[in-house]
Amino acid sequence: MNAIDPHETDLTSYPQAKAGPTLSIVVPTYREAANIPVLFERIKAALEGAPWEMIVVDDNSPDGTFDVAFALAARDRRIRCLRRVNRWGLAGAVVEGWMSSSADFVAVIDGDLQHDETILTDMYAALAAGRGNLAIGTRADADAKAGLSPSRQKLSNLGAWFFQRIAGAKVTDPMSGFFMIRRAIVSDCAAKLSPDGFKILVDVILSAEGPLKIVEIPYTFRQRAAGDSKLTPLVAVDFLGLVAHHASGGLLPVRFMLFALVGAIGLVVHISALAMFRAWLGTPHFGAEQVAATLVAMASNFILNNEITYRSHRYRGLGKLRGFVAFALGCSVGALANIDIASFLYRSNHIWWLAGTAGALLSVVWNYAISTNIVWARLRDTENRSQANTASSGRKAWRWFGVR
């Protein structure tokens, strides 16, 4: 991995034999209507003289981000927009944008204006000159991290430490969402990339067919000017789930790894809640305390799974109550199966830890199957029926006017 100095190469010195752009910059968006015009103007200024295009991939933002992008595209062919309907997720949006490109190089940059678009010049120059096949914008030095809050800085540092030890790749900022890569590389590994999650750089590095020659380009991370931040501490769970998926050789799905990690967090919540209730109520009420702690842990697991594991079709508003009831009922069956299996194995071999582990694993697999195929699947099916009914109602209305 090599670090390069910024602003060292003139882009106009590279041949432009292709009729279309040689660089596609994908911008995954959700509620970024105010930022997209600003970002487009900044990229135009940064890449003047280079053959490029900006692809906005919007997850049907309620603020009309796609309309803003379409309006810009009507005036300038260097920008186009993919409006995704009934599909959600940053990673999936990025991959979809990349796969719509025929350029030699593809990049991803956030639409919130926090990434420094001026280093796109240096990324492009490094890849075009063959100094690397993956260029990462890093918030590696003290100045570059000035825009990070203390909590986000700790999250970034922890992610880098963990990733370097698991993957063996010396990347300063693996949680970066700002990088450029040869399109041929992502085309080869596209089928392996998870559509879920936020940290697609990790997935790309771990899924690449061959070794990557990486260059890192430092930049100053800016404060968000408009819109809402998508980065929360929950991203850490998402990051760990993705790394664990690759550590299993892809055998265990990312979603299952996320579900298991949420379950581990739920265990900590359960023990903490039980300790609190025991301190409050005292020893004679253990049964009631255990029930209360179980409900707290179930609520914690449901909230985290709703926001992380199944976020692409999560419950919203009052629907969360219905979803929690279904989740609690399903997990209760898993808990009973856990107890029965563990008790049977203990009677058979009297190895308490083996019996307990087997029961816990069965419970996790059961709860995951119920959650995936019933609890959140019901919501997805309901949404599909609702959309079908809406479309059907629309067709019936047009028929009144003689339109078939």
Secondary structure, 3 states (H helix, E strand, C coil): CEECCCCCCCHHHCCCCCCCCCEEEEEEECCCCCCHHHHHHHHHHHCCCCCEEEEEEECCCCCCHHHHHHHHHHHCCCEEEEECCCCCCHHHHHHHHHHCCCCCEEEECCCCCCCCHHHHHHHHHHHHCCCCCEEEEECCCCCCCCCCCHHHHHHHHHHHHHHHHHHCCCCCCCCCCCEEEEHHHHHHHHHHCCCCCCCHHHHHHHHCCCCCCEEEEECCCCCCCCCCCCCCCHHHHHHHHHHHHHHCCCCCCHHHHHHHHHHHHHHHHHHHHHHHHHHHHCHHHHHHHHHHHHHHHHHHHHHHHHHHHCHHHCCCCCHHHHHHHHHHHHHHHHHHHHHHHHHHHHHHHCCHHHHHHHHHHHHHHHHHHHHHHHHHHHHHHHHHHHHHHHHHHHHHHHHCCCCC
